[in-house]
Amino acid sequence: MNKLNIGIVGVGHLGKLHLKNLLEIKDVNCSGIFDVDLEKAKTTAEQFSVRFYNSLEELFKNSNAVIIATTTSTHHEVAKLALENGNHVFIEKPITSTVAEAEELIKIANEKNLFIQVGHIERFNPAILALEKYQLEPMFIQSDRLSQFNPRGTDVAVVLDLMIHDIDIILHLVKSEVEKIDANGVAVVSDSIDIANARIQFKNGCVANVTASRISQKKMRKMRMFQKDAYITIDFLQGLSEIYRLVKPDEETLGISYGEIGIGEKRKKVIYEQPEIPEINAMKYEQELFIKSIQTNTKPVVTGEDGKKALEVADFIIKTIENSSQAILNKLEGR
């Protein structure tokens, strides 16, 4: 099998991380890099001993696939050109700025039998991967993703910058259609929403309460899930998952017993388990899965359709917040 030639568009902070990991993967070639800042591209190319191109078209003509790590507003334009030049594309989240743009990319990819994978990297967080052997059927989810202020990423609302990670995971876990969304938020230090909270209700009865902020004093990236006979906590920063669950008194487990509850036939043991956390570089792993999907002609783990669904929910949340803010402003102004 011929080696895949994979290029990288955008060599800012995230793009350099992608480049570093790509160069460590066997059986692929880095065909080169491109950045609108040609001086940055040249310096990066020298640093990593790779080729840089003066135009996107040159890079695409010398690649089978590309990793797009540019600003969100450029995702559609760059990805569309890559697809039209026959390249499979890995696009950092969010897939695009608008749902219509995402739909167009998916349509082009389908017509040309090309793959789109979206960089929802938290799907590959070791704390999430550690739960793969468990039956997860959450009925209530509490998610908090808080970060200190960083000018990088403020070109979009915090819903697209941070919350979309949790939206993607929740949609993946719940596997039910969204029935209702309520949301609130406010811009504090930038021109877009800096802190937001959304309550997502699903048709199967599950409710997710999701909070994201980029103006917090301390970082926090936690998710708590409640389901029949189990409570699961996930700490994305620490890469740690913990499970408290109820099992039958005679069921053998490796967990720590915290006693029993109930009486008679309803009696159950309370078990605490800390699943083994795999040692995985999440970014490198998602790249490897992207490469594998191309080599085996199988659907990517996080498809363009997955990215679109997460964007649809995020877009609805943003519009709900903006409409609510405008309604309040109108009321205060007596309109």
BALOBA-1460 file (C-alpha; in Angstrom, 3 decimals):
// residues 335
<rec num="1" residu="m" x="0.000" y="0.000" z="0.000"/>
<rec num="2" residu="n" x="1.366" y="3.416" z="-0.946"/>
<rec num="3" residu="k" x="1.957" y="5.834" z="1.869"/>
<rec num="4" residu="l" x="-0.647" y="8.564" z="2.303"/>
<rec num="5" residu="n" x="0.576" y="12.098" z="1.748"/>
<rec num="6" residu="i" x="-1.035" y="14.323" z="4.380"/>
<rec num="7" residu="g" x="-0.695" y="18.097" z="4.445"/>
<rec num="8" residu="i" x="-1.500" y="20.602" z="7.167"/>
<rec num="9" residu="v" x="-3.226" y="23.944" z="6.648"/>
<rec num="10" residu="g" x="-2.628" y="26.428" z="9.464"/>
<rec num="11" residu="v" x="0.452" y="26.199" z="11.680"/>
<rec num="12" residu="g" x="-0.595" y="28.203" z="14.692"/>
<rec num="13" residu="h" x="-0.611" y="26.620" z="18.153"/>
<rec num="14" residu="l" x="-2.977" y="23.786" z="17.206"/>
<rec num="15" residu="g" x="-1.517" y="23.249" z="13.757"/>
<rec num="16" residu="k" x="1.986" y="22.754" z="15.159"/>
<rec num="17" residu="l" x="0.668" y="20.166" z="17.592"/>
<rec num="18" residu="h" x="-0.954" y="18.338" z="14.699"/>
<rec num="19" residu="l" x="2.283" y="18.504" z="12.729"/>
<rec num="20" residu="k" x="4.367" y="17.164" z="15.612"/>
<rec num="21" residu="n" x="2.035" y="14.189" z="16.092"/>
<rec num="22" residu="l" x="1.682" y="13.473" z="12.372"/>
<rec num="23" residu="l" x="5.460" y="13.196" z="11.996"/>
<rec num="24" residu="e" x="5.472" y="10.457" z="14.639"/>
<rec num="25" residu="i" x="3.000" y="8.241" z="12.757"/>
<rec num="26" residu="k" x="4.493" y="5.504" z="10.598"/>
<rec num="27" residu="d" x="3.372" y="4.659" z="7.069"/>
<rec num="28" residu="v" x="2.353" y="8.242" z="6.194"/>
<rec num="29" residu="n" x="4.215" y="11.192" z="4.740"/>
<rec num="30" residu="c" x="3.750" y="14.808" z="5.663"/>
<rec num="31" residu="s" x="3.433" y="16.322" z="2.201"/>
<rec num="32" residu="g" x="3.954" y="19.803" z="3.596"/>
<rec num="33" residu="i" x="2.290" y="22.789" z="5.231"/>
<rec num="34" residu="f" x="0.587" y="26.039" z="4.291"/>
<rec num="35" residu="d" x="-0.260" y="29.144" z="6.290"/>
<rec num="36" residu="v" x="-1.476" y="32.551" z="5.148"/>
<rec num="37" residu="d" x="1.461" y="33.899" z="7.137"/>
<rec num="38" residu="l" x="4.143" y="32.658" z="4.770"/>
<rec num="39" residu="e" x="6.958" y="33.687" z="7.112"/>
<rec num="40" residu="k" x="5.419" y="31.565" z="9.879"/>
<rec num="41" residu="a" x="5.031" y="28.684" z="7.422"/>
<rec num="42" residu="k" x="8.684" y="28.981" z="6.368"/>
<rec num="43" residu="t" x="9.935" y="29.090" z="9.962"/>
<rec num="44" residu="t" x="7.783" y="26.108" z="10.946"/>
<rec num="45" residu="a" x="8.905" y="24.154" z="7.889"/>
<rec num="46" residu="e" x="12.537" y="24.707" z="8.871"/>
<rec num="47" residu="q" x="11.839" y="23.764" z="12.491"/>
<rec num="48" residu="f" x="10.194" y="20.441" z="11.587"/>
<rec num="49" residu="s" x="12.123" y="19.743" z="8.374"/>
<rec num="50" residu="v" x="9.042" y="19.669" z="6.153"/>
<rec num="51" residu="r" x="8.112" y="21.422" z="2.931"/>
<rec num="52" residu="f" x="5.999" y="24.561" z="2.852"/>
<rec num="53" residu="y" x="3.867" y="25.752" z="-0.053"/>
<rec num="54" residu="n" x="3.055" y="29.235" z="-1.297"/>
<rec num="55" residu="s" x="-0.538" y="28.302" z="-2.126"/>
<rec num="56" residu="l" x="-3.267" y="25.945" z="-0.997"/>
<rec num="57" residu="e" x="-3.626" y="24.544" z="-4.509"/>
<rec num="58" residu="e" x="0.015" y="23.428" z="-4.527"/>
<rec num="59" residu="l" x="-0.380" y="21.677" z="-1.188"/>
<rec num="60" residu="f" x="-3.597" y="19.932" z="-2.239"/>
<rec num="61" residu="k" x="-2.114" y="18.727" z="-5.531"/>
<rec num="62" residu="n" x="0.668" y="17.019" z="-3.578"/>
<rec num="63" residu="s" x="-1.593" y="15.486" z="-0.905"/>
<rec num="64" residu="n" x="-4.139" y="12.703" z="-0.485"/>
<rec num="65" residu="a" x="-5.558" y="14.247" z="2.678"/>
<rec num="66" residu="v" x="-5.205" y="17.420" z="4.742"/>
<rec num="67" residu="i" x="-5.591" y="18.496" z="8.338"/>
<rec num="68" residu="i" x="-7.262" y="21.903" z="8.618"/>
<rec num="69" residu="a" x="-6.306" y="23.825" z="11.754"/>
<rec num="70" residu="t" x="-7.223" y="27.349" z="10.702"/>
<rec num="71" residu="t" x="-9.702" y="29.792" z="12.254"/>
<rec num="72" residu="t" x="-13.313" y="28.612" z="12.193"/>
<rec num="73" residu="s" x="-14.381" y="31.299" z="9.731"/>
<rec num="74" residu="t" x="-12.055" y="29.802" z="7.077"/>
<rec num="75" residu="h" x="-12.949" y="26.118" z="7.562"/>
<rec num="76" residu="h" x="-15.564" y="26.056" z="4.811"/>
<rec num="77" residu="e" x="-13.475" y="27.790" z="2.171"/>
<rec num="78" residu="v" x="-10.346" y="25.712" z="2.820"/>
<rec num="79" residu="a" x="-12.153" y="22.379" z="3.177"/>
<rec num="80" residu="k" x="-14.245" y="22.952" z="0.051"/>
<rec num="81" residu="l" x="-11.122" y="23.620" z="-2.021"/>
<rec num="82" residu="a" x="-9.424" y="20.550" z="-0.526"/>
<rec num="83" residu="l" x="-12.382" y="18.304" z="-1.354"/>
<rec num="84" residu="e" x="-12.641" y="19.698" z="-4.878"/>
<rec num="85" residu="n" x="-8.966" y="18.789" z="-5.314"/>
<rec num="86" residu="g" x="-9.658" y="15.191" z="-4.227"/>
<rec num="87" residu="n" x="-8.386" y="15.402" z="-0.651"/>
<rec num="88" residu="h" x="-9.919" y="13.693" z="2.364"/>
<rec num="89" residu="v" x="-10.188" y="16.294" z="5.132"/>
<rec num="90" residu="f" x="-9.737" y="16.372" z="8.874"/>
<rec num="91" residu="i" x="-11.284" y="19.621" z="10.153"/>
<rec num="92" residu="e" x="-10.756" y="20.963" z="13.631"/>
<rec num="93" residu="k" x="-13.977" y="21.634" z="15.535"/>
<rec num="94" residu="p" x="-16.377" y="23.242" z="14.912"/>
<rec num="95" residu="i" x="-16.737" y="21.832" z="11.420"/>
<rec num="96" residu="t" x="-17.752" y="25.248" z="9.982"/>
<rec num="97" residu="s" x="-19.248" y="28.576" z="11.031"/>
<rec num="98" residu="t" x="-22.743" y="27.745" z="9.771"/>
<rec num="99" residu="v" x="-24.878" y="24.648" z="9.319"/>
<rec num="100" residu="a" x="-25.359" y="25.455" z="5.620"/>
<rec num="101" residu="e" x="-21.595" y="25.444" z="5.104"/>
<rec num="102" residu="a" x="-21.312" y="22.056" z="6.829"/>
<rec num="103" residu="e" x="-24.085" y="20.635" z="4.660"/>
<rec num="104" residu="e" x="-22.288" y="21.773" z="1.502"/>
<rec num="105" residu="l" x="-19.026" y="20.120" z="2.556"/>
<rec num="106" residu="i" x="-20.794" y="16.855" z="3.381"/>
<rec num="107" residu="k" x="-22.538" y="16.925" z="-0.002"/>
<rec num="108" residu="i" x="-19.271" y="17.453" z="-1.891"/>
<rec num="109" residu="a" x="-17.514" y="14.723" z="0.108"/>
<rec num="110" residu="n" x="-20.303" y="12.235" z="-0.590"/>
<rec num="111" residu="e" x="-20.300" y="13.049" z="-4.308"/>
<rec num="112" residu="k" x="-16.538" y="12.527" z="-4.528"/>
<rec num="113" residu="n" x="-16.401" y="9.510" z="-2.164"/>
<rec num="114" residu="l" x="-14.138" y="11.394" z="0.227"/>
<rec num="115" residu="f" x="-14.112" y="11.366" z="4.022"/>
<rec num="116" residu="i" x="-14.546" y="14.215" z="6.484"/>
<rec num="117" residu="q" x="-13.463" y="13.733" z="10.080"/>
<rec num="118" residu="v" x="-14.102" y="16.470" z="12.648"/>
<rec num="119" residu="g" x="-11.617" y="17.143" z="15.440"/>
<rec num="120" residu="h" x="-13.842" y="16.584" z="18.456"/>
<rec num="121" residu="i" x="-10.788" y="15.468" z="20.404"/>
<rec num="122" residu="e" x="-12.588" y="14.865" z="23.719"/>
<rec num="123" residu="r" x="-14.155" y="11.751" z="22.168"/>
<rec num="124" residu="f" x="-10.648" y="10.308" z="22.499"/>
<rec num="125" residu="n" x="-9.861" y="11.588" z="25.977"/>
<rec num="126" residu="p" x="-8.518" y="8.610" z="27.980"/>
<rec num="127" residu="a" x="-11.210" y="9.224" z="30.610"/>
<rec num="128" residu="i" x="-13.911" y="8.666" z="27.970"/>
<rec num="129" residu="l" x="-12.160" y="5.697" z="26.349"/>
<rec num="130" residu="a" x="-11.946" y="4.027" z="29.780"/>
<rec num="131" residu="l" x="-15.756" y="3.771" z="29.815"/>
<rec num="132" residu="e" x="-16.101" y="1.882" z="26.522"/>
<rec num="133" residu="k" x="-16.826" y="-1.468" z="28.216"/>
<rec num="134" residu="y" x="-19.680" y="-0.017" z="30.291"/>
<rec num="135" residu="q" x="-23.308" y="0.308" z="29.236"/>
<rec num="136" residu="l" x="-23.873" y="4.063" z="29.279"/>
<rec num="137" residu="e" x="-27.514" y="5.143" z="29.153"/>
<rec num="138" residu="p" x="-27.538" y="8.511" z="30.974"/>
<rec num="139" residu="m" x="-30.822" y="10.138" z="31.924"/>
<rec num="140" residu="f" x="-29.331" y="13.270" z="33.512"/>
<rec num="141" residu="i" x="-26.023" y="14.893" z="32.612"/>
<rec num="142" residu="q" x="-24.270" y="17.796" z="34.286"/>
<rec num="143" residu="s" x="-21.330" y="19.228" z="32.340"/>
<rec num="144" residu="d" x="-18.995" y="22.082" z="33.308"/>
<rec num="145" residu="r" x="-16.199" y="23.288" z="31.030"/>
<rec num="146" residu="l" x="-14.516" y="26.363" z="32.477"/>
<rec num="147" residu="s" x="-11.302" y="28.042" z="31.305"/>
<rec num="148" residu="q" x="-9.273" y="31.133" z="32.090"/>
<rec num="149" residu="f" x="-9.425" y="33.884" z="29.503"/>
<rec num="150" residu="n" x="-7.251" y="33.453" z="26.437"/>
<rec num="151" residu="p" x="-7.597" y="35.783" z="23.412"/>
<rec num="152" residu="r" x="-7.106" y="32.745" z="21.130"/>
<rec num="153" residu="g" x="-10.546" y="31.416" z="20.242"/>
<rec num="154" residu="t" x="-12.539" y="34.577" z="20.916"/>
<rec num="155" residu="d" x="-13.371" y="34.938" z="17.214"/>
<rec num="156" residu="v" x="-16.355" y="32.685" z="18.030"/>
<rec num="157" residu="a" x="-18.769" y="32.365" z="20.966"/>
<rec num="158" residu="v" x="-17.759" y="30.160" z="23.887"/>
<rec num="159" residu="v" x="-20.495" y="27.782" z="22.732"/>
<rec num="160" residu="l" x="-18.456" y="27.022" z="19.595"/>
<rec num="161" residu="d" x="-15.085" y="27.345" z="21.304"/>
<rec num="162" residu="l" x="-15.651" y="25.141" z="24.381"/>
<rec num="163" residu="m" x="-19.224" y="23.934" z="24.890"/>
<rec num="164" residu="i" x="-19.335" y="22.152" z="21.540"/>
<rec num="165" residu="h" x="-16.953" y="19.500" z="22.938"/>
<rec num="166" residu="d" x="-19.570" y="18.488" z="25.503"/>
<rec num="167" residu="i" x="-22.443" y="18.837" z="23.038"/>
<rec num="168" residu="d" x="-20.732" y="16.316" z="20.749"/>
<rec num="169" residu="i" x="-20.087" y="13.842" z="23.584"/>
<rec num="170" residu="i" x="-23.640" y="14.176" z="24.905"/>
<rec num="171" residu="l" x="-25.186" y="13.623" z="21.460"/>
<rec num="172" residu="h" x="-22.929" y="10.592" z="21.012"/>
<rec num="173" residu="l" x="-23.903" y="9.086" z="24.386"/>
<rec num="174" residu="v" x="-27.623" y="9.840" z="24.504"/>
<rec num="175" residu="k" x="-28.504" y="8.664" z="20.978"/>
<rec num="176" residu="s" x="-31.902" y="10.363" z="20.984"/>
<rec num="177" residu="e" x="-33.324" y="13.332" z="19.139"/>
<rec num="178" residu="v" x="-33.253" y="16.718" z="20.846"/>
<rec num="179" residu="e" x="-36.726" y="17.834" z="21.871"/>
<rec num="180" residu="k" x="-36.145" y="21.213" z="23.535"/>
<rec num="181" residu="i" x="-33.303" y="23.620" z="24.342"/>
<rec num="182" residu="d" x="-33.277" y="26.510" z="26.811"/>
<rec num="183" residu="a" x="-30.201" y="28.694" z="27.056"/>
<rec num="184" residu="n" x="-28.741" y="31.815" z="28.662"/>
<rec num="185" residu="g" x="-25.422" y="33.565" z="28.285"/>
<rec num="186" residu="v" x="-23.572" y="36.849" z="28.158"/>
<rec num="187" residu="a" x="-20.571" y="38.568" z="26.564"/>
<rec num="188" residu="v" x="-18.202" y="39.896" z="29.216"/>
<rec num="189" residu="v" x="-14.692" y="40.521" z="27.890"/>
<rec num="190" residu="s" x="-15.117" y="39.909" z="24.156"/>
<rec num="191" residu="d" x="-17.673" y="40.826" z="21.511"/>
<rec num="192" residu="s" x="-19.230" y="37.352" z="21.577"/>
<rec num="193" residu="i" x="-20.745" y="35.118" z="24.276"/>
<rec num="194" residu="d" x="-18.132" y="34.348" z="26.969"/>
<rec num="195" residu="i" x="-20.235" y="32.337" z="29.412"/>
<rec num="196" residu="a" x="-23.242" y="30.189" z="28.571"/>
<rec num="197" residu="n" x="-25.573" y="27.626" z="30.072"/>
<rec num="198" residu="a" x="-27.936" y="25.357" z="28.157"/>
<rec num="199" residu="r" x="-30.543" y="22.815" z="29.204"/>
<rec num="200" residu="i" x="-30.971" y="20.203" z="26.493"/>
<rec num="201" residu="q" x="-33.960" y="17.901" z="26.710"/>
<rec num="202" residu="f" x="-34.103" y="14.721" z="24.619"/>
<rec num="203" residu="k" x="-37.102" y="12.761" z="23.394"/>
<rec num="204" residu="n" x="-36.128" y="9.740" z="25.490"/>
<rec num="205" residu="g" x="-36.412" y="11.848" z="28.654"/>
<rec num="206" residu="c" x="-32.713" y="12.531" z="29.216"/>
<rec num="207" residu="v" x="-31.804" y="16.056" z="30.285"/>
<rec num="208" residu="a" x="-28.346" y="17.624" z="29.952"/>
<rec num="209" residu="n" x="-27.381" y="20.788" z="31.816"/>
<rec num="210" residu="v" x="-24.292" y="22.212" z="30.102"/>
<rec num="211" residu="t" x="-22.175" y="25.175" z="31.227"/>
<rec num="212" residu="a" x="-19.166" y="26.702" z="29.472"/>
<rec num="213" residu="s" x="-17.089" y="29.732" z="30.432"/>
<rec num="214" residu="r" x="-13.808" y="31.220" z="29.244"/>
<rec num="215" residu="i" x="-13.626" y="33.850" z="31.984"/>
<rec num="216" residu="s" x="-13.198" y="31.604" z="35.022"/>
<rec num="217" residu="q" x="-10.486" y="31.791" z="37.652"/>
<rec num="218" residu="k" x="-9.680" y="28.083" z="37.449"/>
<rec num="219" residu="k" x="-9.957" y="25.420" z="34.780"/>
<rec num="220" residu="m" x="-12.609" y="22.734" z="35.110"/>
<rec num="221" residu="r" x="-13.682" y="20.137" z="32.577"/>
<rec num="222" residu="k" x="-16.016" y="17.692" z="34.266"/>
<rec num="223" residu="m" x="-19.077" y="15.699" z="33.323"/>
<rec num="224" residu="r" x="-21.368" y="13.836" z="35.697"/>
<rec num="225" residu="m" x="-23.899" y="11.295" z="34.448"/>
<rec num="226" residu="f" x="-26.788" y="9.668" z="36.266"/>
<rec num="227" residu="q" x="-28.538" y="6.588" z="34.960"/>
<rec num="228" residu="k" x="-30.471" y="3.634" z="36.344"/>
<rec num="229" residu="d" x="-28.331" y="2.134" z="39.137"/>
<rec num="230" residu="a" x="-25.195" y="4.157" z="38.322"/>
<rec num="231" residu="y" x="-23.450" y="7.508" z="38.841"/>
<rec num="232" residu="i" x="-20.443" y="8.248" z="36.606"/>
<rec num="233" residu="t" x="-17.995" y="11.141" z="36.867"/>
<rec num="234" residu="i" x="-15.511" y="12.139" z="34.170"/>
<rec num="235" residu="d" x="-12.644" y="14.569" z="34.716"/>
<rec num="236" residu="f" x="-11.279" y="15.478" z="31.291"/>
<rec num="237" residu="l" x="-8.388" y="17.502" z="32.698"/>
<rec num="238" residu="q" x="-7.184" y="14.760" z="35.037"/>
<rec num="239" residu="g" x="-8.014" y="11.975" z="32.580"/>
<rec num="240" residu="l" x="-9.947" y="10.176" z="35.305"/>
<rec num="241" residu="s" x="-13.293" y="8.386" z="35.458"/>
<rec num="242" residu="e" x="-15.096" y="7.044" z="38.528"/>
<rec num="243" residu="i" x="-18.226" y="4.917" z="38.774"/>
<rec num="244" residu="y" x="-20.609" y="4.254" z="41.627"/>
<rec num="245" residu="r" x="-23.134" y="1.570" z="40.716"/>
<rec num="246" residu="l" x="-25.639" y="-0.800" z="42.245"/>
<rec num="247" residu="v" x="-25.252" y="-4.539" z="41.608"/>
<rec num="248" residu="k" x="-26.949" y="-7.687" z="42.830"/>
<rec num="249" residu="p" x="-25.585" y="-8.961" z="46.180"/>
<rec num="250" residu="d" x="-24.133" y="-12.112" z="44.565"/>
<rec num="251" residu="e" x="-22.581" y="-10.358" z="41.536"/>
<rec num="252" residu="e" x="-18.806" y="-10.600" z="41.423"/>
<rec num="253" residu="t" x="-16.993" y="-7.328" z="40.726"/>
<rec num="254" residu="l" x="-13.500" y="-5.922" z="41.075"/>
<rec num="255" residu="g" x="-14.845" y="-2.735" z="42.613"/>
<rec num="256" residu="i" x="-14.795" y="-1.636" z="46.230"/>
<rec num="257" residu="s" x="-17.995" y="-2.405" z="48.137"/>
<rec num="258" residu="y" x="-19.577" y="0.463" z="50.072"/>
<rec num="259" residu="g" x="-22.246" y="-1.661" z="51.718"/>
<rec num="260" residu="e" x="-25.807" y="-2.462" z="50.696"/>
<rec num="261" residu="i" x="-29.089" y="-0.648" z="50.283"/>
<rec num="262" residu="g" x="-32.672" y="-1.921" z="50.084"/>
<rec num="263" residu="i" x="-34.250" y="-4.978" z="51.607"/>
<rec num="264" residu="g" x="-35.371" y="-8.378" z="50.387"/>
<rec num="265" residu="e" x="-35.334" y="-8.922" z="46.636"/>
<rec num="266" residu="k" x="-34.542" y="-5.229" z="46.082"/>
<rec num="267" residu="r" x="-31.304" y="-5.436" z="48.070"/>
<rec num="268" residu="k" x="-28.218" y="-4.277" z="46.137"/>
<rec num="269" residu="k" x="-24.534" y="-3.620" z="46.774"/>
<rec num="270" residu="v" x="-22.995" y="-0.188" z="46.248"/>
<rec num="271" residu="i" x="-19.788" y="-0.641" z="44.251"/>
<rec num="272" residu="y" x="-17.079" y="1.946" z="43.522"/>
<rec num="273" residu="e" x="-14.936" y="1.415" z="40.431"/>
<rec num="274" residu="q" x="-12.123" y="3.398" z="38.884"/>
<rec num="275" residu="p" x="-11.703" y="2.090" z="35.326"/>
<rec num="276" residu="e" x="-8.200" y="1.602" z="34.007"/>
<rec num="277" residu="i" x="-7.198" y="4.651" z="31.989"/>
<rec num="278" residu="p" x="-5.460" y="3.894" z="28.679"/>
<rec num="279" residu="e" x="-2.224" y="5.716" z="27.958"/>
<rec num="280" residu="i" x="-3.219" y="7.480" z="24.771"/>
<rec num="281" residu="n" x="-2.235" y="10.717" z="23.064"/>
<rec num="282" residu="a" x="-5.736" y="11.841" z="22.065"/>
<rec num="283" residu="m" x="-4.645" y="14.024" z="19.131"/>
<rec num="284" residu="k" x="-2.318" y="11.404" z="17.715"/>
<rec num="285" residu="y" x="-5.008" y="8.740" z="18.166"/>
<rec num="286" residu="e" x="-7.646" y="10.724" z="16.281"/>
<rec num="287" residu="q" x="-5.139" y="11.252" z="13.461"/>
<rec num="288" residu="e" x="-4.414" y="7.510" z="13.371"/>
<rec num="289" residu="l" x="-8.142" y="6.752" z="13.167"/>
<rec num="290" residu="f" x="-8.530" y="9.271" z="10.330"/>
<rec num="291" residu="i" x="-5.684" y="7.600" z="8.448"/>
<rec num="292" residu="k" x="-7.147" y="4.134" z="9.103"/>
<rec num="293" residu="s" x="-10.553" y="5.175" z="7.773"/>
<rec num="294" residu="i" x="-8.928" y="6.272" z="4.498"/>
<rec num="295" residu="q" x="-6.760" y="3.166" z="4.203"/>
<rec num="296" residu="t" x="-9.652" y="0.777" z="4.930"/>
<rec num="297" residu="n" x="-12.355" y="2.847" z="3.205"/>
<rec num="298" residu="t" x="-14.484" y="2.887" z="6.360"/>
<rec num="299" residu="k" x="-16.496" y="5.704" z="7.914"/>
<rec num="300" residu="p" x="-14.522" y="7.959" z="10.299"/>
<rec num="301" residu="v" x="-15.267" y="7.741" z="14.017"/>
<rec num="302" residu="v" x="-16.373" y="11.385" z="14.123"/>
<rec num="303" residu="t" x="-18.010" y="12.081" z="10.767"/>
<rec num="304" residu="g" x="-18.900" y="15.316" z="9.063"/>
<rec num="305" residu="e" x="-22.513" y="14.502" z="9.920"/>
<rec num="306" residu="d" x="-21.554" y="14.250" z="13.613"/>
<rec num="307" residu="g" x="-19.885" y="17.640" z="13.356"/>
<rec num="308" residu="k" x="-22.980" y="19.105" z="11.700"/>
<rec num="309" residu="k" x="-25.299" y="17.750" z="14.413"/>
<rec num="310" residu="a" x="-23.147" y="19.266" z="17.169"/>
<rec num="311" residu="l" x="-23.043" y="22.553" z="15.242"/>
<rec num="312" residu="e" x="-26.845" y="22.558" z="14.839"/>
<rec num="313" residu="v" x="-27.306" y="22.339" z="18.614"/>
<rec num="314" residu="a" x="-24.588" y="24.923" z="19.272"/>
<rec num="315" residu="d" x="-26.084" y="27.279" z="16.680"/>
<rec num="316" residu="f" x="-29.542" y="26.967" z="18.262"/>
<rec num="317" residu="i" x="-28.062" y="27.745" z="21.692"/>
<rec num="318" residu="i" x="-26.283" y="30.850" z="20.377"/>
<rec num="319" residu="k" x="-29.405" y="32.136" z="18.602"/>
<rec num="320" residu="t" x="-31.526" y="31.487" z="21.701"/>
<rec num="321" residu="i" x="-29.126" y="33.521" z="23.837"/>
<rec num="322" residu="e" x="-28.889" y="36.347" z="21.293"/>
<rec num="323" residu="n" x="-32.673" y="36.525" z="20.867"/>
<rec num="324" residu="s" x="-33.190" y="36.522" z="24.629"/>
<rec num="325" residu="s" x="-30.636" y="39.297" z="25.106"/>
<rec num="326" residu="q" x="-32.257" y="41.391" z="22.388"/>
<rec num="327" residu="a" x="-35.716" y="40.847" z="23.905"/>
<rec num="328" residu="i" x="-34.456" y="42.040" z="27.293"/>
<rec num="329" residu="l" x="-32.818" y="45.084" z="25.690"/>
<rec num="330" residu="n" x="-36.024" y="45.922" z="23.826"/>
<rec num="331" residu="k" x="-38.014" y="45.661" z="27.035"/>
<rec num="332" residu="l" x="-35.620" y="47.949" z="28.911"/>
<rec num="333" residu="e" x="-35.803" y="50.499" z="26.108"/>
<rec num="334" residu="g" x="-39.589" y="50.306" z="26.177"/>
<rec num="335" residu="r" x="-40.019" y="49.090" z="22.595"/>
